[in-house]
Amino acid sequence: MHISAKVDYAVRTLVEIAGAESTPVKAEYLATAQTIPHKFLEAVLGDLRRAGLVQSRRGPDGGYWLARPAAEIAVADVIRSVEGPLASVRGERPEEVEYDGPAKPLRDVWIAVRVNLRAVLEEVTVADIASGALPDFVGRLTADPEAWQRR
């Protein structure tokens, strides 16, 4: 899986906002705190706002805040808000692709990949990351030395 800069910035932005609790956070602060180019951040914040993950207000007391509790925002929600489906094949959903001949079972492989992505990304929330208390299964997965090996 390729994790784009946009996804990385979006998750980091929401984690930073979650740390501010209910206080609106200015875009300038977010850009500086997470070392995100300001123009890029504005685009990311627009995507997050359209997806209903953040709300905003202009003015001296304005800024951005989470539209729902951080514990209710999964990393999968963030990815979908800025990039679309978690897994796609040539821009199509895995269940929509069809292959002939010996490649016919390949669709099942793509579905299995999506299931495994969901198993992690739908269970880890912005609150988990912000608190540093990731679910136990993440620790078990990352404790395996093979997880850290490049292939």
TIRO-2110 file (N, C-alpha, C; in Angstrom, 1 decimal):
// TIRO-2110
0.8, -1.2, 0.0, N, 1, A
0.0, 0.0, 0.0, CA, 1, A
0.9, 1.2, 0.0, C, 1, A
0.5, 2.2, -0.8, N, 2, A
1.2, 3.4, -0.9, CA, 2, A
0.5, 4.4, 0.0, C, 2, A
1.2, 5.0, 1.0, N, 3, A
0.5, 6.0, 1.8, CA, 3, A
1.1, 7.4, 1.3, C, 3, A
0.2, 8.1, 0.7, N, 4, A
0.6, 9.4, 0.1, CA, 4, A
0.8, 10.5, 1.1, C, 4, A
1.5, 11.5, 0.7, N, 5, A
1.8, 12.7, 1.6, CA, 5, A
0.4, 13.2, 2.1, C, 5, A
-0.6, 13.3, 1.2, N, 6, A
-1.9, 13.8, 1.5, CA, 6, A
-2.5, 13.0, 2.7, C, 6, A
-2.4, 11.7, 2.6, N, 7, A
-3.0, 10.9, 3.7, CA, 7, A
-2.2, 11.1, 5.0, C, 7, A
-0.9, 11.1, 4.9, N, 8, A
0.0, 11.3, 6.1, CA, 8, A
-0.3, 12.7, 6.7, C, 8, A
-0.4, 13.7, 5.9, N, 9, A
-0.7, 15.0, 6.4, CA, 9, A
-2.1, 15.1, 7.1, C, 9, A
-3.1, 14.4, 6.4, N, 10, A
-4.4, 14.5, 7.0, CA, 10, A
-4.5, 13.8, 8.3, C, 10, A
-3.9, 12.6, 8.5, N, 11, A
-3.9, 11.9, 9.8, CA, 11, A
-3.1, 12.8, 10.8, C, 11, A
-2.0, 13.3, 10.5, N, 12, A
-1.2, 14.1, 11.4, CA, 12, A
-2.0, 15.4, 11.8, C, 12, A
-2.7, 16.0, 10.9, N, 13, A
-3.5, 17.2, 11.2, CA, 13, A
-4.6, 16.8, 12.2, C, 13, A
-5.3, 15.7, 12.0, N, 14, A
-6.4, 15.4, 12.9, CA, 14, A
-5.8, 15.0, 14.3, C, 14, A
-4.7, 14.4, 14.3, N, 15, A
-4.1, 14.0, 15.6, CA, 15, A
-3.7, 15.3, 16.3, C, 15, A
-3.2, 16.3, 15.6, N, 16, A
-2.8, 17.5, 16.3, CA, 16, A
-4.0, 18.3, 16.8, C, 16, A
-5.1, 18.3, 16.0, N, 17, A
-6.4, 18.9, 16.4, CA, 17, A
-6.9, 18.2, 17.6, C, 17, A
-6.9, 16.8, 17.6, N, 18, A
-7.4, 16.1, 18.7, CA, 18, A
-6.6, 16.4, 20.0, C, 18, A
-5.4, 16.7, 19.9, N, 19, A
-4.6, 17.1, 21.1, CA, 19, A
-5.0, 18.4, 21.7, C, 19, A
-5.6, 19.3, 20.9, N, 20, A
-6.1, 20.6, 21.3, CA, 20, A
-7.5, 20.5, 22.0, C, 20, A
-8.0, 19.3, 22.0, N, 21, A
-9.4, 19.0, 22.6, CA, 21, A
-10.4, 19.8, 21.9, C, 21, A
-11.1, 20.7, 22.5, N, 22, A
-12.2, 21.4, 21.9, CA, 22, A
-11.9, 22.9, 21.5, C, 22, A
-10.6, 23.2, 21.6, N, 23, A
-10.2, 24.6, 21.2, CA, 23, A
-9.9, 24.6, 19.7, C, 23, A
-10.5, 25.6, 19.0, N, 24, A
-10.2, 25.7, 17.6, CA, 24, A
-8.7, 25.9, 17.3, C, 24, A
-8.2, 25.2, 16.3, N, 25, A
-6.8, 25.3, 16.0, CA, 25, A
-6.6, 26.0, 14.7, C, 25, A
-5.7, 27.0, 14.6, N, 26, A
-5.5, 27.7, 13.4, CA, 26, A
-4.6, 26.9, 12.4, C, 26, A
-4.9, 27.1, 11.1, N, 27, A
-4.2, 26.3, 10.1, CA, 27, A
-2.7, 26.6, 10.2, C, 27, A
-2.3, 27.9, 10.5, N, 28, A
-0.9, 28.2, 10.6, CA, 28, A
-0.2, 27.4, 11.6, C, 28, A
-0.9, 27.3, 12.8, N, 29, A
-0.3, 26.5, 13.9, CA, 29, A
-0.1, 25.0, 13.4, C, 29, A
-1.2, 24.4, 12.8, N, 30, A
-1.1, 23.1, 12.3, CA, 30, A
0.1, 22.9, 11.3, C, 30, A
0.2, 23.8, 10.4, N, 31, A
1.3, 23.7, 9.4, CA, 31, A
2.6, 23.7, 10.1, C, 31, A
2.8, 24.6, 11.0, N, 32, A
4.1, 24.7, 11.7, CA, 32, A
4.3, 23.5, 12.6, C, 32, A
3.3, 23.1, 13.4, N, 33, A
3.5, 22.0, 14.4, CA, 33, A
3.8, 20.7, 13.7, C, 33, A
3.2, 20.5, 12.5, N, 34, A
3.4, 19.2, 11.8, CA, 34, A
4.3, 19.3, 10.6, C, 34, A
4.9, 20.5, 10.4, N, 35, A
5.8, 20.7, 9.2, CA, 35, A
5.1, 20.3, 7.9, C, 35, A
4.0, 20.9, 7.7, N, 36, A
3.2, 20.7, 6.5, CA, 36, A
3.1, 22.0, 5.7, C, 36, A
3.4, 21.9, 4.4, N, 37, A
3.3, 23.2, 3.6, CA, 37, A
1.9, 23.7, 3.7, C, 37, A
1.8, 25.0, 4.0, N, 38, A
0.5, 25.7, 4.3, CA, 38, A
-0.5, 25.5, 3.2, C, 38, A
-0.1, 25.7, 2.0, N, 39, A
-1.1, 25.6, 0.9, CA, 39, A
-1.6, 24.2, 0.7, C, 39, A
-0.7, 23.2, 0.9, N, 40, A
-1.1, 21.8, 0.9, CA, 40, A
-2.1, 21.5, 2.0, C, 40, A
-1.8, 22.0, 3.2, N, 41, A
-2.6, 21.8, 4.4, CA, 41, A
-4.0, 22.4, 4.1, C, 41, A
-4.1, 23.5, 3.5, N, 42, A
-5.5, 24.1, 3.2, CA, 42, A
-6.3, 23.2, 2.4, C, 42, A
-5.7, 22.6, 1.4, N, 43, A
-6.4, 21.6, 0.5, CA, 43, A
-6.8, 20.4, 1.4, C, 43, A
-6.0, 19.9, 2.2, N, 44, A
-6.3, 18.7, 3.1, CA, 44, A
-7.4, 19.1, 4.0, C, 44, A
-7.3, 20.3, 4.6, N, 45, A
-8.4, 20.7, 5.5, CA, 45, A
-9.7, 20.8, 4.8, C, 45, A
-9.7, 21.3, 3.6, N, 46, A
-10.9, 21.3, 2.8, CA, 46, A
-11.5, 20.0, 2.6, C, 46, A
-10.7, 19.0, 2.2, N, 47, A
-11.2, 17.6, 2.1, CA, 47, A
-11.8, 17.1, 3.4, C, 47, A
-11.1, 17.3, 4.5, N, 48, A
-11.5, 16.9, 5.8, CA, 48, A
-12.9, 17.5, 6.2, C, 48, A
-13.0, 18.8, 5.8, N, 49, A
-14.3, 19.5, 6.1, CA, 49, A
-15.4, 19.0, 5.3, C, 49, A
-15.2, 18.8, 4.0, N, 50, A
-16.2, 18.2, 3.1, CA, 50, A
-16.6, 16.8, 3.5, C, 50, A
-15.7, 16.1, 4.1, N, 51, A
-16.0, 14.7, 4.6, CA, 51, A
-16.7, 14.7, 5.9, C, 51, A
-16.8, 15.9, 6.6, N, 52, A
-17.5, 15.9, 7.9, CA, 52, A
-16.6, 15.5, 9.0, C, 52, A
-15.2, 15.5, 8.8, N, 53, A
-14.3, 15.2, 9.9, CA, 53, A
-13.9, 16.4, 10.7, C, 53, A
-13.9, 17.5, 10.1, N, 54, A
-13.6, 18.8, 10.9, CA, 54, A
-14.6, 19.8, 10.6, C, 54, A
-14.7, 20.8, 11.5, N, 55, A
-15.5, 21.9, 11.2, CA, 55, A
-14.6, 23.1, 11.4, C, 55, A
-15.0, 24.3, 10.9, N, 56, A
-14.1, 25.5, 10.9, CA, 56, A
-15.0, 26.7, 11.1, C, 56, A
-14.2, 27.7, 11.6, N, 57, A
-14.8, 29.1, 11.8, CA, 57, A
-13.8, 30.1, 11.4, C, 57, A
-14.1, 31.1, 10.7, N, 58, A
-13.2, 32.2, 10.4, CA, 58, A
-13.1, 33.2, 11.5, C, 58, A
-12.1, 34.0, 11.4, N, 59, A
-12.0, 35.1, 12.4, CA, 59, A
-10.9, 34.9, 13.4, C, 59, A
-10.8, 35.9, 14.3, N, 60, A
-9.7, 35.8, 15.3, CA, 60, A
-9.9, 34.7, 16.3, C, 60, A
-11.1, 34.3, 16.6, N, 61, A
-11.3, 33.1, 17.5, CA, 61, A
-11.6, 31.9, 16.7, C, 61, A
-11.3, 31.9, 15.4, N, 62, A
-11.6, 30.8, 14.5, CA, 62, A
-10.6, 29.7, 14.5, C, 62, A
-10.7, 28.8, 13.6, N, 63, A
-9.8, 27.7, 13.5, CA, 63, A
-10.6, 26.4, 13.1, C, 63, A
-9.9, 25.3, 13.3, N, 64, A
-10.5, 24.0, 13.0, CA, 64, A
-10.6, 23.2, 14.3, C, 64, A
-11.7, 22.3, 14.3, N, 65, A
-11.9, 21.4, 15.4, CA, 65, A
-12.5, 20.2, 14.8, C, 65, A
-12.4, 19.1, 15.6, N, 66, A
-13.0, 17.8, 15.1, CA, 66, A
-14.5, 17.9, 15.1, C, 66, A
-15.1, 17.4, 14.1, N, 67, A
-16.6, 17.4, 13.9, CA, 67, A
-17.2, 16.3, 14.8, C, 67, A
-16.5, 15.3, 15.2, N, 68, A
-16.9, 14.2, 16.1, CA, 68, A
-15.8, 13.8, 16.9, C, 68, A
-16.0, 13.1, 18.0, N, 69, A
-14.9, 12.7, 18.9, CA, 69, A
-13.8, 11.9, 18.1, C, 69, A
-12.6, 12.1, 18.5, N, 70, A
-11.4, 11.5, 17.9, CA, 70, A
-11.6, 9.9, 18.0, C, 70, A
-12.2, 9.4, 19.0, N, 71, A
-12.4, 8.0, 19.1, CA, 71, A
-13.3, 7.4, 18.1, C, 71, A
-14.1, 8.3, 17.4, N, 72, A
-15.0, 7.8, 16.4, CA, 72, A
-14.5, 8.1, 15.0, C, 72, A
-13.2, 8.5, 14.9, N, 73, A
-12.6, 8.8, 13.5, CA, 73, A
-11.5, 7.7, 13.3, C, 73, A
-11.8, 6.8, 12.5, N, 74, A
-10.8, 5.7, 12.2, CA, 74, A
-9.8, 6.3, 11.1, C, 74, A
-8.6, 5.7, 11.1, N, 75, A
-7.7, 6.1, 10.1, CA, 75, A
-8.3, 5.8, 8.7, C, 75, A
-9.1, 4.7, 8.6, N, 76, A
-9.7, 4.4, 7.3, CA, 76, A
-10.6, 5.6, 6.8, C, 76, A
-11.3, 6.2, 7.8, N, 77, A
-12.2, 7.4, 7.4, CA, 77, A
-11.4, 8.5, 6.8, C, 77, A
-10.2, 8.7, 7.4, N, 78, A
-9.3, 9.8, 7.0, CA, 78, A
-8.8, 9.5, 5.5, C, 78, A
-8.4, 8.3, 5.3, N, 79, A
-7.9, 7.9, 4.0, CA, 79, A
-9.0, 8.1, 3.0, C, 79, A
-10.2, 7.6, 3.3, N, 80, A
-11.3, 7.7, 2.3, CA, 80, A
-11.7, 9.2, 2.0, C, 80, A
-11.5, 10.0, 3.0, N, 81, A
-11.9, 11.4, 2.9, CA, 81, A
-10.9, 12.2, 1.9, C, 81, A
-9.7, 11.8, 1.9, N, 82, A
-8.7, 12.5, 1.0, CA, 82, A
-8.3, 11.7, -0.2, C, 82, A
-8.5, 10.4, -0.3, N, 83, A
-8.1, 9.7, -1.4, CA, 83, A
-9.1, 8.7, -2.0, C, 83, A
-10.2, 8.5, -1.3, N, 84, A
-11.2, 7.6, -1.9, CA, 84, A
-11.0, 6.2, -1.2, C, 84, A
-11.5, 5.1, -1.9, N, 85, A
-11.5, 3.8, -1.4, CA, 85, A
-10.1, 3.3, -0.9, C, 85, A
-10.1, 2.5, 0.1, N, 86, A
-8.8, 2.0, 0.6, CA, 86, A
-8.1, 1.1, -0.4, C, 86, A
-8.8, 0.4, -1.2, N, 87, A
-8.1, -0.5, -2.2, CA, 87, A
-8.9, -0.3, -3.5, C, 87, A
-8.2, -0.1, -4.5, N, 88, A
-8.8, -0.1, -5.9, CA, 88, A
-7.8, -0.7, -6.9, C, 88, A
-8.4, -1.2, -7.9, N, 89, A
-7.7, -1.9, -9.0, CA, 89, A
-7.9, -1.1, -10.3, C, 89, A
-6.9, -0.4, -10.7, N, 90, A
-7.1, 0.5, -11.9, CA, 90, A
-8.3, 1.5, -11.7, C, 90, A
-8.5, 2.0, -10.5, N, 91, A
-9.5, 2.9, -10.2, CA, 91, A
-10.9, 2.3, -10.0, C, 91, A
-11.0, 1.0, -10.0, N, 92, A
-12.3, 0.3, -9.7, CA, 92, A
-12.2, -0.4, -8.4, C, 92, A
-13.3, -0.6, -7.8, N, 93, A
-13.4, -1.4, -6.5, CA, 93, A
-13.1, -2.8, -6.9, C, 93, A
-12.4, -3.5, -5.9, N, 94, A
-11.9, -4.9, -6.2, CA, 94, A
-13.1, -5.8, -6.6, C, 94, A
-14.3, -5.6, -6.0, N, 95, A
-15.4, -6.5, -6.3, CA, 95, A
-15.9, -6.3, -7.7, C, 95, A
-15.5, -5.2, -8.4, N, 96, A
-16.1, -4.9, -9.7, CA, 96, A
-15.2, -5.3, -10.8, C, 96, A
-14.0, -5.8, -10.5, N, 97, A
-13.1, -6.2, -11.6, CA, 97, A
-13.4, -7.7, -11.9, C, 97, A
-13.1, -8.1, -13.1, N, 98, A
-13.3, -9.5, -13.5, CA, 98, A
-12.1, -9.9, -14.4, C, 98, A
-11.7, -11.1, -14.2, N, 99, A
-10.6, -11.6, -15.0, CA, 99, A
-11.0, -12.9, -15.6, C, 99, A
-10.4, -13.2, -16.7, N, 100, A
-10.7, -14.5, -17.4, CA, 100, A
-9.5, -15.4, -17.3, C, 100, A
-9.8, -16.7, -17.5, N, 101, A
-8.7, -17.7, -17.5, CA, 101, A
-8.0, -17.9, -16.2, C, 101, A
-6.7, -18.1, -16.3, N, 102, A
-6.0, -18.4, -15.0, CA, 102, A
-5.9, -17.2, -14.1, C, 102, A
-6.2, -16.0, -14.5, N, 103, A
-6.2, -14.8, -13.7, CA, 103, A
-7.5, -14.7, -12.9, C, 103, A
-8.5, -15.5, -13.2, N, 104, A
-9.8, -15.3, -12.5, CA, 104, A
-9.7, -15.2, -11.0, C, 104, A
-8.9, -16.0, -10.3, N, 105, A
-8.8, -15.9, -8.8, CA, 105, A
-8.2, -14.6, -8.3, C, 105, A
-7.6, -13.8, -9.2, N, 106, A
-6.9, -12.6, -8.8, CA, 106, A
-7.8, -11.6, -8.0, C, 106, A
-9.1, -11.6, -8.4, N, 107, A
-10.0, -10.7, -7.8, CA, 107, A
-10.1, -11.0, -6.3, C, 107, A
-10.1, -12.3, -5.9, N, 108, A
-10.1, -12.7, -4.5, CA, 108, A
-8.9, -12.2, -3.8, C, 108, A
-7.8, -12.2, -4.4, N, 109, A
-6.5, -11.7, -3.8, CA, 109, A
-6.7, -10.2, -3.5, C, 109, A
-7.3, -9.4, -4.4, N, 110, A
-7.5, -8.0, -4.2, CA, 110, A
-8.5, -7.8, -3.1, C, 110, A
-9.5, -8.6, -3.0, N, 111, A
-10.5, -8.5, -1.9, CA, 111, A
-9.8, -8.8, -0.6, C, 111, A
-9.0, -9.8, -0.5, N, 112, A
-8.3, -10.2, 0.7, CA, 112, A
-7.4, -9.1, 1.1, C, 112, A
-6.7, -8.4, 0.2, N, 113, A
-5.9, -7.3, 0.5, CA, 113, A
-6.7, -6.2, 1.2, C, 113, A
-7.9, -5.9, 0.6, N, 114, A
-8.8, -4.9, 1.2, CA, 114, A
-9.2, -5.3, 2.6, C, 114, A
-9.6, -6.5, 2.8, N, 115, A
-10.0, -7.0, 4.1, CA, 115, A
-8.9, -6.8, 5.2, C, 115, A
-7.6, -7.0, 4.8, N, 116, A
-6.5, -6.9, 5.7, CA, 116, A
-6.3, -5.4, 6.0, C, 116, A
-6.4, -4.6, 5.0, N, 117, A
-6.2, -3.1, 5.2, CA, 117, A
-7.3, -2.6, 6.2, C, 117, A
-8.5, -3.1, 6.0, N, 118, A
-9.6, -2.7, 6.9, CA, 118, A
-9.4, -3.1, 8.3, C, 118, A
-8.8, -4.3, 8.4, N, 119, A
-8.6, -4.9, 9.8, CA, 119, A
-7.7, -4.0, 10.6, C, 119, A
-6.8, -3.3, 10.1, N, 120, A
-6.0, -2.3, 10.8, CA, 120, A
-6.6, -0.9, 10.8, C, 120, A
-6.9, -0.4, 9.6, N, 121, A
-7.2, 1.0, 9.4, CA, 121, A
-8.6, 1.4, 10.0, C, 121, A
-9.5, 0.4, 10.0, N, 122, A
-10.8, 0.7, 10.6, CA, 122, A
-10.9, 0.6, 12.1, C, 122, A
-9.8, 0.0, 12.7, N, 123, A
-9.8, -0.2, 14.1, CA, 123, A
-8.9, 0.8, 14.9, C, 123, A
-8.0, 1.4, 14.2, N, 124, A
-7.1, 2.4, 14.8, CA, 124, A
-7.7, 3.8, 14.6, C, 124, A
-7.9, 4.5, 15.7, N, 125, A
-8.6, 5.8, 15.6, CA, 125, A
-7.6, 7.0, 15.8, C, 125, A
-8.1, 8.1, 15.5, N, 126, A
-7.3, 9.3, 15.7, CA, 126, A
-7.0, 9.5, 17.2, C, 126, A
-7.9, 9.1, 18.1, N, 127, A
-7.7, 9.1, 19.5, CA, 127, A
-6.6, 8.2, 20.0, C, 127, A
-6.6, 7.0, 19.4, N, 128, A
-5.5, 6.0, 19.7, CA, 128, A
-4.2, 6.6, 19.4, C, 128, A
-4.0, 7.2, 18.3, N, 129, A
-2.7, 7.8, 17.9, CA, 129, A
-2.4, 9.0, 18.8, C, 129, A
-3.4, 9.9, 19.0, N, 130, A
-3.2, 11.1, 19.8, CA, 130, A
-2.8, 10.7, 21.2, C, 130, A
-3.3, 9.7, 21.8, N, 131, A
-3.0, 9.3, 23.1, CA, 131, A
-1.8, 8.4, 23.2, C, 131, A
-1.3, 7.9, 22.1, N, 132, A
-0.1, 7.0, 22.1, CA, 132, A
-0.5, 5.6, 22.6, C, 132, A
-1.8, 5.3, 22.7, N, 133, A
-2.3, 4.0, 23.2, CA, 133, A
-2.9, 3.3, 22.0, C, 133, A
-2.0, 2.7, 21.2, N, 134, A
-2.5, 2.0, 20.0, CA, 134, A
-3.2, 0.7, 20.5, C, 134, A
-4.1, 0.1, 19.7, N, 135, A
-4.7, -1.2, 20.1, CA, 135, A
-3.6, -2.2, 20.2, C, 135, A
-3.9, -3.2, 21.0, N, 136, A
-2.9, -4.3, 21.3, CA, 136, A
-2.5, -5.0, 20.0, C, 136, A
-3.4, -5.2, 19.1, N, 137, A
-3.0, -5.9, 17.9, CA, 137, A
-2.0, -5.2, 17.1, C, 137, A
-1.9, -3.9, 17.1, N, 138, A
-0.9, -3.2, 16.4, CA, 138, A
0.5, -3.5, 17.0, C, 138, A
0.6, -3.5, 18.3, N, 139, A
1.8, -3.9, 19.0, CA, 139, A
2.2, -5.3, 18.6, C, 139, A
1.3, -6.2, 18.6, N, 140, A
1.6, -7.6, 18.2, CA, 140, A
2.1, -7.7, 16.8, C, 140, A
1.5, -7.0, 15.9, N, 141, A
1.9, -7.0, 14.5, CA, 141, A
3.3, -6.4, 14.3, C, 141, A
3.6, -5.3, 15.0, N, 142, A
4.9, -4.6, 14.9, CA, 142, A
6.0, -5.2, 15.7, C, 142, A
5.6, -6.1, 16.6, N, 143, A
6.6, -6.8, 17.4, CA, 143, A
7.3, -7.9, 16.6, C, 143, A
6.7, -8.3, 15.5, N, 144, A
7.3, -9.3, 14.6, CA, 144, A
8.4, -8.7, 13.9, C, 144, A
9.7, -9.2, 14.0, N, 145, A
10.8, -8.6, 13.3, CA, 145, A
10.6, -8.6, 11.8, C, 145, A
9.8, -9.5, 11.3, N, 146, A
9.6, -9.5, 9.8, CA, 146, A
8.8, -8.3, 9.4, C, 146, A
8.1, -7.7, 10.3, N, 147, A
7.3, -6.5, 10.0, CA, 147, A
8.2, -5.3, 9.6, C, 147, A
9.4, -5.3, 10.1, N, 148, A
10.4, -4.2, 9.9, CA, 148, A
11.3, -4.5, 8.7, C, 148, A
11.2, -5.6, 8.1, N, 149, A
12.1, -6.0, 7.0, CA, 149, A
11.6, -5.5, 5.7, C, 149, A
12.4, -4.9, 4.9, N, 150, A
12.1, -4.4, 3.5, CA, 150, A
12.1, -5.6, 2.6, C, 150, A
11.2, -5.7, 1.7, N, 151, A
11.2, -6.7, 0.7, CA, 151, A
11.0, -6.2, -0.7, C, 151, A
END
